């Protein structure tokens, strides 16, 4: 594309941001959208009849209304149903607070991952799920190690007791201690550490990208988080990223900068890196409410009340940083 058209088209487009969750655009569809935008830009350069706002609003609305179905459209009907049911169930378990329930999806996850990985359109979901496959194994180990309370005669079976944070932490340390560096880490870790250092955040926290995405910038969650650091649209925009027409969350260094700034804000708010990491995953409002409700000021006293995903996420991040940097999350120092 001639540079004059690039200047005309891309700079204004970068200021248009999605207001709902962001989706992966398949190659053919992305090319078609790009061609549409370029041709419209050329028309705009030649006449003043095209209204930028109306044109981009229409393109944005079309994308919001159609790209989710397009992402799963590559799957056969039977596969679509299986994937939808699994993703829906998994998200429900992640939002709940009974972490051992995730063990029920262990076998189905092993079936769904190859389906997602087999199609370009659904590979962002596969990248997201791949880094969470070990959640099912750990949930199963926690379920096995946790004793169910005895039920009274004639009474319903009581719920499974919640495992302690220490139990989850020990399992994660043992599991992660044997892992080699993930693919992509060699290329990106030092660059991302430079970004974190410039933002005044402990550089060891770049390993959150291993937990979030396995350093795969394509990763996308069904809830709409995207990129190596799995940023949601609102957070990405708040910390300076553009989402339309190209999503900067998929660019490692800009996404690292936004993630570092968000982490710095969370640490300023909570004064503790473990709580900051928990808030990064579950939201600062969730952490704040639990601290107030439990009369607590540390993670371990609220851990069993956090969403199940966060109960997995924080000890996994701790174990990963210990494995990669030999440092404890709770004692990280700000540069």
C-alpha positions as CSV (number, residue, x, y, z in Angstrom):
1,X,0.0,0.0,0.0
2,X,1.5,3.4,-0.9
3,X,2.7,5.3,2.1
4,X,0.4,8.2,1.4
5,X,-2.7,5.9,1.7
6,X,-1.1,4.2,4.8
7,X,-0.9,7.6,6.4
8,X,-4.5,8.5,5.4
9,X,-6.1,5.3,6.5
10,X,-4.2,3.8,9.4
11,X,-3.7,6.7,11.8
12,X,-7.4,7.7,12.1
13,X,-8.4,4.0,12.3
14,X,-6.1,3.5,15.3
15,X,-8.3,5.8,17.3
16,X,-11.4,3.7,16.9
17,X,-11.7,1.1,19.8
18,X,-14.0,-1.8,20.3
19,X,-16.4,-1.4,23.2
20,X,-17.1,-5.1,23.6
21,X,-14.9,-8.1,23.6
22,X,-12.2,-8.3,20.9
23,X,-12.0,-11.3,18.5
24,X,-9.4,-13.0,16.3
25,X,-9.9,-12.2,12.6
26,X,-9.1,-15.1,10.2
27,X,-6.6,-14.3,7.5
28,X,-9.1,-14.2,4.6
29,X,-11.5,-12.1,6.5
30,X,-8.8,-9.8,7.7
31,X,-7.6,-9.2,4.2
32,X,-11.2,-8.4,3.0
33,X,-11.7,-5.9,5.9
34,X,-8.4,-4.3,5.1
35,X,-9.3,-4.0,1.4
36,X,-12.6,-2.5,2.4
37,X,-11.0,0.1,4.7
38,X,-8.3,1.0,2.1
39,X,-10.8,1.5,-0.7
40,X,-12.9,3.7,1.5
41,X,-9.8,5.7,2.5
42,X,-9.0,6.2,-1.2
43,X,-12.5,7.4,-1.8
44,X,-12.2,9.8,1.1
45,X,-9.0,11.2,-0.3
46,X,-10.7,11.9,-3.6
47,X,-14.0,13.3,-2.3
48,X,-15.4,14.7,0.9
49,X,-18.6,12.7,0.6
50,X,-17.5,9.8,2.9
51,X,-18.1,10.3,6.7
52,X,-15.2,8.7,8.6
53,X,-17.2,8.2,11.8
54,X,-20.2,6.6,10.0
55,X,-17.9,4.3,7.9
56,X,-15.8,3.1,10.8
57,X,-18.8,2.7,13.1
58,X,-20.5,0.5,10.5
59,X,-17.3,-1.6,10.1
60,X,-16.9,-1.9,13.9
61,X,-20.5,-2.9,14.4
62,X,-20.2,-5.6,11.7
63,X,-17.1,-7.0,13.3
64,X,-18.7,-7.1,16.8
65,X,-21.8,-8.8,15.5
66,X,-20.1,-11.5,13.3
67,X,-16.5,-12.4,14.2
68,X,-17.4,-14.6,17.2
69,X,-19.4,-17.0,14.9
70,X,-16.7,-16.7,12.3
71,X,-14.1,-17.9,14.8
72,X,-16.0,-21.1,15.6
73,X,-17.4,-21.4,12.0
74,X,-14.4,-23.5,10.9
75,X,-15.6,-26.3,13.1
76,X,-18.0,-29.0,12.1
77,X,-21.5,-28.9,13.8
78,X,-20.7,-31.7,16.2
79,X,-17.3,-30.1,17.1
80,X,-18.9,-26.7,17.6
81,X,-21.4,-28.1,20.1
82,X,-18.7,-30.0,22.0
83,X,-16.4,-26.9,22.1
84,X,-19.2,-24.5,23.1
85,X,-20.4,-26.8,25.9
86,X,-16.8,-27.3,27.2
87,X,-15.9,-23.6,27.1
88,X,-19.1,-22.6,28.8
89,X,-18.6,-25.2,31.5
90,X,-15.0,-24.3,32.0
91,X,-15.7,-20.6,32.3
92,X,-18.4,-21.3,34.9
93,X,-16.0,-23.4,37.0
94,X,-13.4,-20.7,36.7
95,X,-15.8,-18.1,38.1
96,X,-17.0,-20.3,40.9
97,X,-14.9,-20.8,44.1
98,X,-14.8,-24.6,44.3
99,X,-11.4,-25.2,42.6
100,X,-11.7,-29.0,42.7
101,X,-14.7,-29.0,40.4
102,X,-12.5,-28.3,37.4
103,X,-11.3,-31.9,37.6
104,X,-14.6,-33.0,36.0
105,X,-13.5,-31.4,32.7
106,X,-10.1,-33.1,32.6
107,X,-11.0,-35.7,29.9
108,X,-13.1,-33.3,27.8
109,X,-10.3,-30.8,27.8
110,X,-8.0,-33.3,26.3
111,X,-10.5,-33.9,23.4
112,X,-11.3,-30.2,22.8
113,X,-7.7,-28.9,22.6
114,X,-6.8,-30.8,19.4
115,X,-10.0,-29.7,17.8
116,X,-9.2,-26.0,18.5
117,X,-5.6,-26.5,17.5
118,X,-6.6,-28.0,14.1
119,X,-8.1,-24.8,12.7
120,X,-6.4,-21.5,12.2
121,X,-9.5,-19.6,13.2
122,X,-9.7,-21.3,16.6
123,X,-6.0,-21.6,17.4
124,X,-6.1,-18.4,19.6
125,X,-8.6,-20.4,21.9
126,X,-6.2,-23.4,21.7
127,X,-3.3,-21.2,22.8
128,X,-5.4,-20.0,25.8
129,X,-6.5,-23.4,26.8
130,X,-3.1,-25.1,26.4
131,X,-1.7,-23.0,29.2
132,X,-4.6,-24.0,31.4
133,X,-4.5,-27.7,30.7
134,X,-2.6,-28.3,34.0
135,X,-5.4,-26.7,35.9
136,X,-7.4,-29.9,35.5
137,X,-4.5,-32.1,36.7
138,X,-3.9,-29.9,39.8
139,X,-7.7,-29.8,40.5
140,X,-7.7,-33.6,40.3
141,X,-4.8,-33.9,42.7
142,X,-6.4,-31.4,45.1
143,X,-9.6,-33.3,45.0
144,X,-7.9,-36.6,45.8
145,X,-6.0,-35.0,48.6
146,X,-9.0,-33.2,50.1
147,X,-11.3,-35.2,52.4
148,X,-15.0,-34.7,52.0
149,X,-16.8,-33.9,55.3
150,X,-18.9,-36.7,56.7
151,X,-22.6,-36.5,56.0
152,X,-25.3,-36.8,58.6
153,X,-27.8,-39.7,58.2
154,X,-30.5,-38.7,55.7
155,X,-28.9,-35.4,54.9
156,X,-27.5,-34.3,51.5
157,X,-23.8,-34.9,50.8
158,X,-21.9,-31.8,52.1
159,X,-19.7,-29.9,49.6
160,X,-16.1,-30.8,49.2
161,X,-13.9,-29.0,51.6
162,X,-11.8,-26.3,50.0
163,X,-8.1,-27.0,49.8
164,X,-5.7,-24.6,51.5
165,X,-3.5,-22.2,49.6
166,X,-0.4,-23.9,50.9
167,X,-1.6,-27.2,49.4
168,X,-2.1,-25.7,46.0
169,X,1.2,-23.9,46.3
170,X,3.1,-27.1,47.0
171,X,1.5,-28.9,44.1
172,X,2.3,-26.1,41.7
173,X,5.9,-25.8,42.9
174,X,6.4,-29.5,42.3
175,X,4.8,-29.4,38.9
176,X,6.5,-26.3,37.6
177,X,10.0,-27.2,38.9
178,X,10.4,-29.8,36.1
179,X,9.5,-27.5,33.2
180,X,11.8,-26.2,30.6
181,X,11.5,-22.7,29.2
182,X,8.4,-22.4,27.0
183,X,8.6,-21.8,23.3
184,X,8.9,-18.1,22.6
185,X,10.5,-17.3,26.0
186,X,14.1,-17.1,24.5
187,X,12.9,-14.5,22.0
188,X,10.8,-12.3,24.3
189,X,11.9,-12.5,28.0
190,X,14.7,-10.0,27.9
191,X,12.8,-7.6,25.7
192,X,9.8,-7.7,28.0
193,X,12.0,-7.4,31.1
194,X,13.3,-4.1,29.6
195,X,9.8,-2.9,29.3
196,X,8.9,-3.8,32.9
197,X,12.1,-2.2,34.2
198,X,11.3,1.0,32.5
199,X,7.8,1.0,34.0
200,X,9.2,0.5,37.5
201,X,7.9,-3.1,38.0
202,X,9.9,-6.2,39.1
203,X,11.2,-7.8,35.9
204,X,10.5,-11.3,37.3
205,X,6.8,-10.6,36.7
206,X,7.3,-11.0,32.9
207,X,6.9,-14.7,33.6
208,X,3.2,-14.0,34.1
209,X,3.1,-14.3,30.3
210,X,4.1,-18.0,30.6
211,X,1.1,-18.6,32.8
212,X,-1.3,-16.5,30.8
213,X,-0.4,-17.5,27.3
214,X,2.9,-19.5,27.1
215,X,4.3,-16.4,25.4
216,X,1.9,-16.9,22.5
217,X,0.7,-13.5,21.4
218,X,-2.3,-15.1,19.5
219,X,-3.9,-16.4,22.7
220,X,-7.5,-15.3,23.3
221,X,-9.8,-16.4,26.0
222,X,-13.6,-17.0,25.4
223,X,-14.2,-14.0,27.8
224,X,-12.3,-11.7,25.5
225,X,-8.8,-11.4,27.0
226,X,-6.1,-11.3,24.3
227,X,-2.3,-11.5,23.9
228,X,0.7,-12.6,25.9
229,X,-0.6,-10.9,29.0
230,X,-4.3,-11.6,28.4
231,X,-5.6,-8.1,28.7
232,X,-9.3,-7.4,28.6
233,X,-10.5,-4.6,26.2
234,X,-11.3,-2.0,28.9
235,X,-7.9,-2.5,30.7
236,X,-6.0,-2.3,27.4
237,X,-7.7,0.9,26.5
238,X,-7.2,2.4,29.9
239,X,-3.4,1.7,29.7
240,X,-2.9,3.1,26.2
241,X,-3.5,0.3,23.7
242,X,-5.5,0.6,20.5
243,X,-7.8,-2.3,19.6
244,X,-9.1,-1.3,16.2
245,X,-8.4,-2.0,13.4
246,X,-5.3,-3.8,14.7
247,X,-5.2,-5.1,18.2
248,X,-2.1,-4.0,20.0
249,X,-2.7,-6.6,22.7
250,X,-1.2,-9.0,20.2
251,X,2.0,-7.0,20.0
252,X,4.3,-8.2,22.8
253,X,6.0,-5.0,23.8
254,X,3.0,-2.7,23.8
255,X,1.0,-5.3,25.7
256,X,3.8,-5.7,28.2
257,X,3.9,-2.0,28.8
258,X,0.2,-1.9,29.5
259,X,0.4,-5.0,31.7
260,X,3.3,-3.5,33.7
261,X,1.4,-0.2,34.2
262,X,-1.6,-2.1,35.4
263,X,0.5,-4.2,37.8
264,X,2.1,-1.0,39.2
265,X,-1.3,0.5,39.8
266,X,-2.5,-2.7,41.6
267,X,0.6,-2.8,43.8
268,X,0.2,0.8,44.7
269,X,-3.4,0.0,45.7
270,X,-2.8,-3.2,47.7
271,X,0.9,-2.8,48.7
272,X,1.5,-6.5,48.1
273,X,2.6,-8.3,44.9
274,X,0.6,-11.4,45.7
275,X,-2.6,-9.4,46.1
276,X,-1.7,-7.4,43.0
277,X,-1.4,-10.6,40.9
278,X,-4.7,-11.9,42.4
279,X,-6.3,-8.6,41.4
280,X,-4.7,-8.8,37.9
281,X,-6.6,-12.1,37.4
282,X,-9.9,-11.5,39.2
283,X,-10.2,-7.7,39.3
284,X,-9.3,-5.3,42.0
285,X,-12.9,-5.0,43.1
286,X,-13.1,-8.7,43.9
287,X,-9.9,-8.6,46.0
288,X,-10.9,-5.4,47.8
289,X,-14.4,-6.8,48.8
290,X,-12.9,-10.0,50.1
291,X,-10.3,-8.2,52.1
292,X,-12.9,-6.1,53.7
293,X,-15.4,-9.0,54.2
294,X,-12.7,-11.2,55.9
295,X,-11.1,-8.4,57.8
296,X,-7.8,-9.4,56.1
297,X,-4.7,-7.7,54.7
298,X,-3.0,-10.7,53.0
299,X,-3.7,-13.2,50.3
300,X,-3.8,-16.4,52.2
301,X,-6.8,-15.3,54.4
302,X,-8.9,-14.7,51.3
303,X,-7.5,-17.3,49.0
304,X,-10.3,-19.9,49.4
305,X,-12.9,-17.3,48.7
306,X,-11.4,-16.1,45.4
307,X,-12.7,-17.3,42.0
308,X,-11.3,-20.8,41.2
309,X,-9.2,-19.5,38.4
310,X,-7.5,-17.1,40.8
311,X,-6.9,-19.9,43.3
312,X,-5.0,-21.7,40.5
313,X,-3.4,-18.6,39.0
314,X,-1.6,-17.0,41.9
315,X,0.2,-20.1,43.2
316,X,1.1,-21.0,39.6
317,X,2.6,-17.5,39.0
318,X,4.5,-17.9,42.3
319,X,5.8,-21.3,41.3
320,X,6.8,-20.1,37.8
321,X,8.7,-17.1,39.1
322,X,10.5,-19.3,41.7
323,X,11.4,-21.8,38.9
324,X,12.6,-19.1,36.4
325,X,14.1,-16.5,38.7
326,X,14.7,-18.2,42.0
327,X,12.7,-15.5,43.7
328,X,9.5,-15.4,45.8
329,X,6.6,-13.4,44.6
330,X,5.9,-11.9,48.0
331,X,9.4,-10.5,48.3
332,X,9.9,-9.0,44.9
333,X,11.6,-5.6,44.9
334,X,10.5,-2.7,42.8
335,X,13.4,-1.5,40.5
